Amino acid sequence: MIFKFLFVLLLLIAFVPPVRRFFFWLLVGRQLAKEQRKANEQFNRGTREGETRVHSTAPGVTDSRIKGGEYVDYDEVK
């Protein structure tokens, strides 16, 4: 009895596109929509269209972790 039910359900999922879409939405679609909504909120938060933001550092402060370096000779290949 349970085997027949599972078999019919499998056939419905495999061959009926609306049922397949519903199961996909049930399993994956809601989570995708929620993540997309969250990403859009983060993107739109605090910025207006056309606004330009400039982040500058104080004079004399360097963000580089590399202090100097070595000079390497090179030969130009023709």
N, C-alpha and C positions, 0 to 999 in steps of 0.2 A: 504494500500500500504506500509506504513512504517513498519507496523507489520510484513508483509511478509518478508521484507528486513531484519529486526532484527532477525526473526525466522531462515532464511537461514544462516545469519551470525553466529548465535548461533550454528546451526548444523555443520557448517564448523569448528568452533573453537573446538567443542566437539569431532568430529569424524575424523578430518583430522590432523594427527600429524605434518606435516610440517607447517600448518597454526598455530597450537597451539604453536609450537616452535618459530615461527616468532613473535607472539603476546607476548609471554613471554620475548623474547629478546628485543622487543620494550619497554615493560613496566619495566623490571627489569635488563636485561642483560647488557645494556650499563652502567648503574650506578654501577653495580658490577665490571665490567671491569675497570672503572675509579678508583674506590676505591682500587682495587687490585694493579693497576699501581702505585697509590700514596703510598701505603704501601710498595711496593717493592723499590721505590725510597728512602723512608725514611730509610729502612733497609740497603740498599747498600751505602748510602751516607757516605763518609768519611772512610769507612772501606774496607780493602782488605782481600782477602781470606787468612786465616792463621794468621792474625794479632791479637796480644793480647794487650789489653788495661788494664792498672792498674790505678785506681783512688785511690789515698791515701790522707789522711788528715794530717794536720800539727801535730807535736807532742804536746800533751797536750790538744788538742781539742777533745771533746767528742760529738758525735751526739746523745747520749742517753738523753732522757728527764727525765728518771727515775733516781733519786738520792738515792741510797741505797735501803733499803727495810726491811721487817720484816723477822725474822727467824721463820719458822713454823715447829714444831715437827711433825713427822709422825711415824706411827706404820706400820711395815712391815707385810703384810698379807700373810699367808702361806696356 
